[in-house]
Amino acid sequence: MSAELSNTLEPLSPEDTRHLALALRAEIARVIVGQEAVVSEVLATILAGGHCLLRGVPGLAKTLLVKTFAEAVDLRFSRIQFTPDLMPSDIIGAEVIDDDRSGGERRVRFLPGPVFANILLADEINRTPPRTQAALLEAMQEGQVTVGGHRHTLPQPLFVLATQNPIEQEGTYPLPEAQLDRFMTNVVMSYPSLDEERTMLMQTTGVRTATVRRVADGPTLQRAQRLVRDIVAATNIVEAVAVLVRATRPGASSDVPAFVTEWVRWGAGPRAGQSLLLLAKARAALDGRPAVSLDDVRAMALPVLRHRVLLNFQAEADGVEVDALVTRLVNAVLLQ
């Protein structure tokens, strides 16, 4: 999980947070047609202080969504196009030697990389080798990078929004589980509806271009994040989150459903529970509600768990997909 917010921050009010969410949605809708559920999940991830992995086939505006959000907030934006030849230093920066010709001395100076931003777009993150992918781990988890034994603190807030193409696998490097677990959510973008596609065609083939206004800044987002932490989660909500996450682990207890034992190789770790509870709080905050409901937990369970539950060979042989399994598990555990 990302570092906790300072206690000196004044939380945004629930009503102001709801208005902030409406303003951000309105600006994003100027460019992105439809995808309301995706936008909501991304905004909840940001208010929860997490990082988001956007998955979808080419042409669904994954990159455009991130860029549009970056235009709507007054924060430093950086984009990295991940390629097979990308090096860790291309992301976090490197130390260089400066020659002082007048004094004849040499000095080591650190050149910050593009990760020194508030919003980092990691485009096609699975196209770079694991060594370079791992360069983001410390940044995403601890908000810092270490180069040459020296720690460099990254600007806050920091949101890593990565895109991934699930179809083309040639020349790609699957993200290891440790890397996936650093993403609070795995948001899947689907094809638009017929009406949405008509609207998109009309908006994008004319001479007019949509302009996005800046409606938020860093301190405002951090105050909204502080409000999320203050949202009330009753004991039954915390219990539901704990039971659901533990139910993904085969052999964890006698209460684990039989289909999980049959089809799941590895279940979600404790970070999944933290993410799910924070996202449920963020969803309540986006609606201007002071407390979390079970509906919030149900709504955020799939983007939290789909990349943290690893299916086994039996599931592959039976044609079981992780989304269907997680949905069935949520229905089995949270609708009891």
Protein Blocks (a to p, Z undefined) as FASTA:
>chain_A
ZZdddfkbccddfklmmmmmmmmmmmmmmmmggjllmmmmmmmmmmnopacdddddehil
mmmmmmmmmmmpccddddddddfklcfklmnopcdddddfknopacddddddfklcfbdc
dehkllpcfklmmmmmmmmmnopaceehiacdddddddddddddfkbmghpacddfklmm
mpmbacddddddfklmmmmmmmmmmmbdcddddfbdfklmmmmmmmmmmpccdfklmmmm
mmmmmmmpghkamklcfklmmmpmbdcdfklmmmmmmmmmmmmmmnopabdcfklmmmmm
mmmmmmmcccdfklmmnopafklmmmmmmmmmmmZZ
